């Protein structure tokens, strides 16, 4: 029976190798799957006295997955900045759409309409019909500023909601990794590898690496850790949750920060969470990132400076009621964001006669000097003298939009660069761990031939045994 057992071992080995090949083919398009290979070796030979060692066949002693840990490390290391710049790019593009440059609903278009109406009124100061367009264009400008400010605030709230979602997603992934750690550890006690479970775990780590900068460490004993900025979010079967909560829980207006559940601060170096938090908190002060608060601050500065500049000149003039002076053209509510509250003064809103066209308190109906003074403000080089921009109102808008264009372009370039890096890493990973249809089809043919040959050997040995046992004794009967 010696040769028979040898042939059976070949039959079983080729059969198991076919099973592994079949498994590879079925998971060819499965995300995160790593190609598996059946490891085969010769069994222990038999020592025959006077002859030597005679082979006893073959066996499949292990099924391993083809995976390069260095490529995984590179992927996880580059995935975090990819996630960070991707969210920054998307949000900055939304801000660009809010400002609507260039278009018929842009700030500069509303400014053009406003000053054009003032110019027309200065040419026809005695004609009341030219006052109405000044009111309407001013109303359109203030509403545009108000709407843009509201949309920026809503975008900020949406971004904060995205942070909450990403934090929950990160915690959920951490618990899934922890659960897989326990399963893999219990399965691999005997030294075998839980290939498919490891693929699932590393796919989860792939997803987590885009949310935050991570490092992975696995001890020789099989203890698996996932680390964010020096602190373990997963320590084998223990999970440290992330929270996004107010720095001062008793103050509803206090800043929200990212921290560990035990209260320790979490300083991210990359990932979608870092990008979203910088978009929510970045005000540009001290070289910090220019996020949504930066553009809110710029818009507030414009609204406040523009209103004060126009009001200062308008208060020096007179409307059709010659005894009325010191009337503001724009209103801004104290203690609130100027861009959200800027509006036309109630008097002008009710009666356009209060628009201060004249410079003197007299009977000259053609006095347009105050309107000309307001019109000249558009070219006043020191209209804005402090804050982040200086120059005319147009200069201020150009400066703000230039900052936005630079930030958006940087985000697009960084995202494009990281995308290229990730694509190259994925190609390298696929070249090593991916399933090749041609290779697997070749393996099928190879293992099928081995199986057929082993089966033929068993048939041959069966014939030999049949002759030996049933026919040799028949001669001479």
Backbone torsions as a table, in degrees:
resi	resn	phi	psi	omega
1	UNK	NA	-0.8	-175.8
2	UNK	-60.6	-52.3	-179.0
3	UNK	-64.9	-33.4	179.5
4	UNK	-62.2	-45.9	179.2
5	UNK	-63.6	-36.1	177.6
6	UNK	-62.5	-45.4	179.4
7	UNK	-64.6	-38.5	178.8
8	UNK	-63.4	-39.7	179.1
9	UNK	-60.8	-39.7	177.0
10	UNK	-65.7	-39.4	178.8
11	UNK	-61.6	-47.2	-178.3
12	UNK	-67.6	-38.6	-179.2
13	UNK	-64.0	-46.0	-179.9
14	UNK	-67.0	-34.3	178.2
15	UNK	-64.8	-44.8	180.0
16	UNK	-67.6	-36.9	176.4
17	UNK	-64.0	-36.6	175.6
18	UNK	-65.0	-37.8	177.6
19	UNK	-61.8	-42.4	179.0
20	UNK	-64.2	-43.0	178.1
21	UNK	-61.9	-42.2	177.7
22	UNK	-60.8	-41.7	178.9
23	UNK	-62.8	-41.0	178.5
24	UNK	-62.3	-44.9	-177.4
25	UNK	-64.4	-41.4	-178.1
26	UNK	-67.1	-25.0	-178.9
27	UNK	-106.9	20.2	-176.6
28	UNK	-57.6	-36.6	-177.9
29	UNK	-103.8	6.1	-179.1
30	UNK	-72.7	130.7	-178.8
31	UNK	-66.7	131.0	176.3
32	UNK	82.8	-0.5	-177.3
33	UNK	-76.0	139.6	176.8
34	UNK	-111.2	136.1	179.7
35	UNK	-58.6	138.2	179.9
36	UNK	-112.0	147.4	-178.4
37	UNK	-131.0	132.8	176.1
38	UNK	-82.3	122.1	179.3
39	UNK	-87.9	125.9	-174.7
40	UNK	-119.9	144.4	177.7
41	UNK	-151.4	162.2	177.5
42	UNK	-74.7	141.9	177.1
43	UNK	-76.3	169.1	-178.3
44	UNK	-62.0	129.9	-178.5
45	UNK	-74.8	161.8	178.1
46	UNK	-100.0	133.7	-179.2
47	UNK	-88.7	113.6	178.5
48	UNK	-103.6	116.6	-178.7
49	UNK	-55.9	131.8	178.6
50	UNK	80.8	-8.5	-179.5
51	UNK	-116.3	-47.9	-176.9
52	UNK	122.3	-158.9	-177.1
53	UNK	-91.2	131.2	-179.8
54	UNK	-114.7	127.6	-178.0
55	UNK	-61.5	146.0	-178.2
56	UNK	-111.7	6.1	176.9
57	UNK	119.0	-151.2	-173.7
58	UNK	-140.1	168.0	178.0
59	UNK	-154.5	153.2	169.9
60	UNK	-92.9	113.2	-174.7
61	UNK	-101.2	-12.3	179.6
62	UNK	-166.1	154.2	172.3
63	UNK	-121.4	115.3	-175.7
64	UNK	-114.1	153.8	175.0
65	UNK	-100.1	146.1	-179.7
66	UNK	-91.2	109.5	-175.4
67	UNK	-148.5	133.7	178.8
68	UNK	-104.0	112.6	-177.0
69	UNK	-65.1	-29.9	179.1
70	UNK	-67.7	-40.3	177.9
71	UNK	-64.4	-38.9	176.0
72	UNK	-62.1	-43.0	178.6
73	UNK	-60.0	-44.4	178.7
74	UNK	-62.6	-41.4	-179.2
75	UNK	-63.4	-48.3	-178.7
76	UNK	-65.3	-32.3	-179.2
77	UNK	-71.5	-35.4	-177.6
78	UNK	-92.4	-16.8	-177.8
79	UNK	-69.4	-33.9	-178.7
80	UNK	-62.9	-53.2	177.2
81	UNK	-62.9	-29.5	175.5
82	UNK	-61.8	-46.7	178.5
83	UNK	-63.8	-39.4	-179.4
84	UNK	-62.0	-51.2	-175.4
85	UNK	-74.9	-23.8	177.5
86	UNK	-66.9	-45.3	179.8
87	UNK	-70.1	-35.6	177.7
88	UNK	-64.3	-42.8	178.8
89	UNK	-59.9	-47.0	-177.1
90	UNK	-63.5	-44.4	-177.2
91	UNK	-70.0	-39.5	179.2
92	UNK	-66.9	-33.3	175.6
93	UNK	-66.2	-34.0	175.7
94	UNK	-66.1	-40.5	178.3
95	UNK	-63.8	-40.2	177.2
96	UNK	-58.9	-41.0	178.9
97	UNK	-66.2	-34.5	179.4
98	UNK	-64.0	-41.1	-179.6
99	UNK	-76.2	-21.3	171.4
100	UNK	62.8	37.0	178.8
101	UNK	-102.8	137.2	-15.5
102	UNK	-87.5	142.0	178.0
103	UNK	-169.0	179.8	177.9
104	UNK	-78.8	-3.5	178.3
105	UNK	-118.1	31.8	-178.4
106	UNK	-91.5	164.6	177.7
107	UNK	-59.9	-44.1	-176.8
108	UNK	-65.8	-32.6	177.1
109	UNK	-67.1	-42.5	178.1
110	UNK	-66.3	-37.4	176.1
111	UNK	-64.7	-42.8	178.1
112	UNK	-58.5	-46.4	-179.2
113	UNK	-62.8	-41.1	-178.4
114	UNK	-64.0	-50.8	-177.9
115	UNK	-71.7	-27.7	176.0
116	UNK	-66.2	-40.3	178.7
117	UNK	-66.8	-36.6	176.3
118	UNK	-65.9	-39.7	178.0
119	UNK	-61.5	-42.9	179.2
120	UNK	-66.2	-37.9	178.2
121	UNK	-66.5	-36.7	179.2
122	UNK	-64.8	-26.1	178.3
123	UNK	-80.9	-22.5	-177.3
124	UNK	-133.5	60.7	-172.7
125	UNK	-64.2	-26.9	-177.6
126	UNK	-85.6	-9.7	-176.8
127	UNK	-95.6	112.2	-176.6
128	UNK	-65.1	-23.7	-177.3
129	UNK	-65.9	-19.8	-179.9
130	UNK	-85.9	-8.6	177.3
131	UNK	-79.0	-33.1	-177.7
132	UNK	-60.9	-44.3	177.6
133	UNK	-60.8	-31.9	176.9
134	UNK	-62.9	-45.4	178.2
135	UNK	-62.3	-44.7	-175.6
136	UNK	-68.2	-41.5	179.5
137	UNK	-70.0	-35.6	175.7
138	UNK	-65.9	-39.3	178.5
139	UNK	-64.6	-41.5	178.7
140	UNK	-64.1	-40.0	179.6
141	UNK	-64.5	-46.7	-178.6
142	UNK	-66.0	-38.9	178.8
143	UNK	-66.0	-36.5	177.7
144	UNK	-64.9	-42.2	177.0
145	UNK	-62.9	-45.2	178.9
146	UNK	-59.3	-47.4	-177.7
147	UNK	-64.7	-41.0	178.8
148	UNK	-63.5	-41.4	178.5
149	UNK	-63.9	-41.5	178.8
150	UNK	-64.7	-41.0	-179.5
151	UNK	-67.6	-36.6	175.7
152	UNK	-64.1	-40.9	178.4
153	UNK	-65.5	-41.2	177.7
154	UNK	-65.5	-37.6	177.3
155	UNK	-64.4	-37.8	177.4
156	UNK	-64.3	-42.5	178.6
157	UNK	-65.5	-40.7	177.4
158	UNK	-62.0	-39.2	179.4
159	UNK	-66.5	-38.8	176.7
160	UNK	-64.7	-37.5	175.8
161	UNK	-64.4	-38.1	177.2
162	UNK	-62.9	-36.2	177.0
163	UNK	-63.5	-45.9	177.6
164	UNK	-57.6	-42.0	-179.7
165	UNK	-65.0	-43.7	-179.6
166	UNK	-66.6	-36.6	177.4
167	UNK	-63.8	-45.2	178.0
168	UNK	-62.8	-41.3	179.2
169	UNK	-63.4	-41.9	179.1
170	UNK	-63.0	-42.5	179.3
171	UNK	-66.4	-40.4	178.2
172	UNK	-62.6	-43.2	178.2
173	UNK	-62.3	-41.0	-179.9
174	UNK	-60.5	-42.1	179.5
175	UNK	-68.1	-36.7	177.2
176	UNK	-65.3	-41.2	177.4
177	UNK	-62.9	-42.4	179.2
178	UNK	-60.5	-42.8	179.0
179	UNK	-63.5	-42.5	178.1
180	UNK	-66.5	-34.8	177.6
181	UNK	-57.1	-44.4	-179.6
182	UNK	-65.7	-41.5	179.3
183	UNK	-64.8	-46.6	-178.1
184	UNK	-64.1	-41.6	-178.6
185	UNK	-62.3	-42.6	-178.6
186	UNK	-70.1	-32.6	-179.4
187	UNK	-75.2	-35.7	-172.6
188	UNK	-91.0	11.4	178.4
189	UNK	-59.6	-35.4	-177.9
190	UNK	-84.1	6.6	175.9
191	UNK	97.2	-9.0	178.7
192	UNK	-83.3	161.3	-176.7
193	UNK	-104.8	131.1	177.0
194	UNK	-85.9	79.8	-169.4
195	UNK	-58.9	-52.0	-175.0
196	UNK	-66.9	-36.8	177.7
197	UNK	-67.5	-36.7	177.3
198	UNK	-65.8	-37.4	175.8
199	UNK	-61.8	-43.3	179.2
200	UNK	-62.5	-41.3	-179.2
201	UNK	-65.2	-43.8	-177.5
202	UNK	-73.3	-24.4	172.2
203	UNK	-67.3	-39.2	175.9
204	UNK	-64.4	-40.3	177.9
205	UNK	-64.5	-37.9	174.9
206	UNK	-55.8	-47.2	-178.7
207	UNK	-66.1	-40.6	-179.7
208	UNK	-67.9	-33.2	-177.9
209	UNK	-65.4	-22.1	177.2
210	UNK	-80.4	-26.9	-178.7
211	UNK	-79.7	-39.5	-177.6
212	UNK	-149.7	157.0	177.0
213	UNK	-70.9	124.6	-175.0
214	UNK	-130.3	160.8	168.5
215	UNK	-133.8	149.7	-177.3
216	UNK	-120.6	137.6	179.1
217	UNK	-137.0	130.8	176.9
218	UNK	-125.8	121.3	-177.9
219	UNK	-76.3	162.2	177.0
220	UNK	-58.6	-25.2	179.2
221	UNK	-81.4	-3.7	178.7
222	UNK	94.0	9.8	177.5
223	UNK	-79.4	126.6	-171.3
224	UNK	-113.0	129.4	-179.9
225	UNK	-127.6	142.9	172.4
226	UNK	-119.3	124.3	-170.3
227	UNK	-117.9	135.2	174.2
228	UNK	-119.7	116.2	177.9
229	UNK	50.5	45.2	174.0
230	UNK	87.4	-5.9	-179.1
231	UNK	-119.7	137.0	-177.7
232	UNK	-77.6	118.2	170.2
233	UNK	-80.7	-29.9	173.6
234	UNK	-128.9	118.0	174.8
235	UNK	-115.7	82.8	-174.8
236	UNK	60.4	-92.4	-177.4
237	UNK	-109.7	9.8	179.7
238	UNK	-114.0	137.5	-177.5
239	UNK	-119.1	130.5	171.6
240	UNK	-101.0	113.9	-175.7
241	UNK	-75.3	153.2	173.8
242	UNK	-101.0	144.1	177.9
243	UNK	-131.6	148.0	174.8
244	UNK	-121.3	98.2	-171.5
245	UNK	-139.2	172.0	-177.1
246	UNK	-71.4	141.0	179.6
247	UNK	-61.8	-37.2	175.4
248	UNK	-119.5	100.6	-175.9
249	UNK	-59.1	-22.8	-178.0
250	UNK	-83.1	-10.4	-178.2
251	UNK	-114.2	112.8	-176.8
252	UNK	-67.9	-18.0	-179.2
253	UNK	-98.5	1.5	-177.9
254	UNK	-71.8	157.5	-177.8
255	UNK	-67.8	141.3	175.9
256	UNK	-90.7	138.8	-178.3
257	UNK	-130.7	158.9	177.5
258	UNK	-92.7	128.3	-177.4
259	UNK	-151.3	167.3	174.4
260	UNK	-78.7	160.7	-177.1
261	UNK	-62.0	-25.8	179.8
262	UNK	-83.4	2.1	177.4
263	UNK	100.2	-11.1	178.9
264	UNK	-68.8	141.2	-178.3
265	UNK	-75.8	142.2	179.4
266	UNK	-108.7	114.7	179.1
267	UNK	-102.4	106.1	-178.3
268	UNK	-83.8	148.8	177.2
269	UNK	-112.5	-3.2	179.7
270	UNK	179.8	175.7	177.5
271	UNK	104.6	168.9	-178.9
272	UNK	-60.6	-38.3	-179.7
273	UNK	-62.2	-42.4	179.1
274	UNK	-63.1	-44.2	179.1
275	UNK	-61.5	-43.4	-179.1
276	UNK	-67.1	-40.6	-179.1
277	UNK	-66.9	-39.7	177.7
278	UNK	-66.9	-32.5	175.7
279	UNK	-67.3	-34.6	-178.9
280	UNK	-79.8	-38.2	-172.8
281	UNK	-102.9	-19.6	-172.0
282	UNK	-69.4	110.2	179.0
283	UNK	-107.7	4.3	177.0
284	UNK	81.4	-4.1	-179.0
285	UNK	-74.1	138.9	176.0
286	UNK	61.5	29.4	179.4
287	UNK	80.4	10.0	178.2
288	UNK	-71.8	168.7	-176.7
289	UNK	-66.1	145.0	179.2
290	UNK	-91.5	90.7	-179.1
291	UNK	-98.5	-156.2	-177.5
292	UNK	-60.7	-42.5	179.0
293	UNK	-58.9	-32.5	178.7
294	UNK	-61.1	-45.8	-178.5
295	UNK	-75.7	-27.8	172.3
296	UNK	-65.0	-42.3	-180.0
297	UNK	-65.3	-41.0	178.2
298	UNK	-63.3	-41.3	-179.7
299	UNK	-67.0	-39.2	176.6
300	UNK	-63.1	-42.5	179.7
301	UNK	-63.1	-39.3	178.4
302	UNK	-66.1	-48.5	-177.3
303	UNK	-60.5	-45.3	-178.7
304	UNK	-67.3	-46.9	-179.1
305	UNK	-65.5	-39.8	-179.4
306	UNK	-65.9	-45.3	-179.4
307	UNK	-63.2	-44.6	-179.0
308	UNK	-65.4	-40.4	180.0
309	UNK	-63.8	-43.6	179.2
310	UNK	-69.2	-43.1	-178.3
311	UNK	-62.0	-39.0	-177.8
312	UNK	-59.1	-41.5	178.9
313	UNK	-78.4	-39.0	-176.8
314	UNK	-63.8	-33.8	-178.9
315	UNK	-67.9	-19.1	179.5
316	UNK	-83.9	-5.8	-177.5
317	UNK	-108.4	-179.4	-176.9
318	UNK	-128.0	144.5	173.2
319	UNK	-91.3	-155.3	-177.7
320	UNK	-73.6	-20.8	173.3
321	UNK	-88.5	102.2	-166.9
322	UNK	-65.0	-20.2	-178.5
323	UNK	-89.9	-4.1	-177.7
324	UNK	-98.0	127.2	179.1
325	UNK	-139.4	179.0	177.4
326	UNK	59.1	41.3	177.5
327	UNK	-102.1	127.0	177.2
328	UNK	-75.9	142.2	174.9
329	UNK	-81.6	-39.7	-179.6
330	UNK	-116.1	151.8	173.8
331	UNK	-114.6	142.0	171.6
332	UNK	-136.0	127.2	-178.6
333	UNK	-74.6	132.9	179.1
334	UNK	-67.9	142.0	176.1
335	UNK	80.4	2.9	179.0
336	UNK	-124.6	165.0	-179.7
337	UNK	-64.7	124.1	-177.0
338	UNK	-56.6	-40.2	-177.0
339	UNK	-66.7	-28.6	179.3
340	UNK	-79.7	-25.2	-170.7
341	UNK	-113.5	-8.2	-178.5
342	UNK	-58.7	134.7	-179.1
343	UNK	-156.4	171.9	174.8
344	UNK	-78.0	146.0	179.2
345	UNK	-61.8	149.3	-175.8
346	UNK	-60.7	-36.5	-177.8
347	UNK	-64.0	-46.8	179.9
348	UNK	-68.5	-34.2	179.1
349	UNK	-63.6	-36.2	-179.8
350	UNK	-83.7	-32.1	-175.0
351	UNK	-147.8	112.3	-177.9
352	UNK	-69.5	-9.9	177.1
353	UNK	-64.4	-20.0	179.9
354	UNK	-78.0	-5.5	175.9
355	UNK	-65.5	121.9	-172.5
356	UNK	-80.3	92.0	-179.9
357	UNK	-86.0	-40.6	-173.3
358	UNK	-86.2	155.1	177.7
359	UNK	-95.0	-31.7	-176.6
360	UNK	-111.1	154.1	177.6
361	UNK	-89.0	79.6	-177.3
362	UNK	-143.1	-163.3	-177.0
363	UNK	-104.2	11.9	-179.1
364	UNK	-79.6	101.8	-176.7
365	UNK	-71.8	-15.2	-180.0
366	UNK	-96.1	8.6	178.9
367	UNK	-70.8	110.5	-178.0
368	UNK	-119.3	15.5	-171.2
369	UNK	-64.9	-32.3	179.6
370	UNK	-71.2	-36.2	176.0
371	UNK	-65.8	-38.1	177.6
372	UNK	-65.8	-35.1	177.9
373	UNK	-66.2	-40.3	177.0
374	UNK	-67.3	-40.5	179.2
375	UNK	-62.3	-34.9	-179.5
376	UNK	-68.1	-19.8	-179.5
377	UNK	-62.2	-25.9	-178.1
378	UNK	-64.1	-29.3	-179.5
379	UNK	-103.2	7.7	-178.7
380	UNK	-73.2	117.4	-173.5
381	UNK	-70.5	-22.5	179.2
382	UNK	-112.3	31.5	176.6
383	UNK	-59.2	-47.7	172.8
384	UNK	-106.0	119.4	-175.4
385	UNK	-114.6	-17.9	-177.9
386	UNK	-124.8	-169.3	178.6
387	UNK	72.7	-146.2	-173.1
388	UNK	-92.0	-13.0	-178.8
389	UNK	-138.7	152.7	177.7
390	UNK	-131.4	155.2	177.8
391	UNK	119.6	-158.7	-178.6
392	UNK	-77.2	167.5	174.9
393	UNK	-56.3	-39.6	177.0
394	UNK	-63.0	-40.4	178.4
395	UNK	-61.4	-40.5	179.8
396	UNK	-62.1	-47.9	179.7
397	UNK	-61.9	-43.5	178.5
398	UNK	-60.0	-42.4	-179.9
399	UNK	-62.9	-44.3	-179.5
400	UNK	-64.0	-43.3	-180.0
401	UNK	-70.6	-30.9	176.8
402	UNK	-66.1	-42.9	176.3
403	UNK	-58.7	-44.2	-179.3
404	UNK	-64.6	-42.2	-179.9
405	UNK	-63.9	-41.5	179.4
406	UNK	-64.8	-45.9	-179.9
407	UNK	-63.0	-42.7	-179.8
408	UNK	-65.8	-42.3	179.4
409	UNK	-64.3	-40.6	177.9
410	UNK	-61.8	-44.2	179.8
411	UNK	-62.7	-40.7	179.3
412	UNK	-64.7	-41.5	-179.5
413	UNK	-67.7	-44.4	179.9
414	UNK	-64.5	-40.1	178.2
415	UNK	-64.3	-41.5	179.3
416	UNK	-64.2	-40.7	179.2
417	UNK	-64.4	-47.0	-179.3
418	UNK	-65.7	-35.1	178.5
419	UNK	-63.2	-40.8	178.3
420	UNK	-64.8	-42.4	178.9
421	UNK	-62.6	-46.5	-179.6
422	UNK	-63.2	-40.7	179.6
423	UNK	-60.0	-42.5	179.1
424	UNK	-65.6	-38.9	178.9
425	UNK	-67.0	-41.7	179.1
426	UNK	-63.2	-39.6	177.9
427	UNK	-62.6	-41.8	178.6
428	UNK	-65.6	-40.3	178.5
429	UNK	-63.7	-42.9	179.6
430	UNK	-65.3	-36.1	-179.9
431	UNK	-64.9	-25.4	-179.1
432	UNK	-99.9	-45.0	-172.7
433	UNK	-101.9	-15.1	-177.7
434	UNK	-73.6	158.3	-179.6
435	UNK	-91.5	125.3	176.6
436	UNK	-97.0	122.7	-178.6
437	UNK	-61.7	-42.4	-179.3
438	UNK	-64.4	-41.3	-180.0
439	UNK	-65.2	-42.7	-179.0
440	UNK	-68.5	-36.1	176.8
441	UNK	-65.4	-37.3	175.2
442	UNK	-63.6	-39.2	178.0
443	UNK	-64.9	-37.5	178.7
444	UNK	-59.6	-47.8	-179.5
445	UNK	-61.8	-43.7	-178.0
446	UNK	-63.0	-49.9	-177.0
447	UNK	-71.0	-30.2	176.4
448	UNK	-65.1	-41.7	178.2
449	UNK	-64.8	-41.1	177.4
450	UNK	-62.7	-42.5	179.4
451	UNK	-61.7	-44.9	179.9
452	UNK	-63.2	-41.9	179.3
453	UNK	-64.7	-40.4	178.9
454	UNK	-65.6	-40.6	178.1
455	UNK	-64.2	-38.8	177.6
456	UNK	-64.8	-38.1	177.8
457	UNK	-63.7	-40.8	178.2
458	UNK	-64.1	-42.2	178.2
459	UNK	-61.6	-42.2	179.1
460	UNK	-63.1	-46.4	179.8
461	UNK	-65.3	-34.3	177.8
462	UNK	-64.2	-39.4	178.1
463	UNK	-65.6	-43.3	178.6
464	UNK	-60.2	-45.5	-179.8
465	UNK	-64.9	-37.4	179.4
466	UNK	-63.6	-44.0	178.5
467	UNK	-65.5	-44.0	-177.2
468	UNK	-63.5	-43.8	-173.5
469	UNK	-85.3	-41.4	-168.7
470	UNK	-101.4	-17.0	-171.7
471	UNK	-117.7	-25.8	-175.2
472	UNK	-61.6	-31.9	-178.0
473	UNK	-83.0	4.8	-174.5
474	UNK	-88.9	-18.1	-177.3
475	UNK	-68.1	131.5	178.1
476	UNK	87.6	-2.8	178.5
477	UNK	-76.7	NA	NA
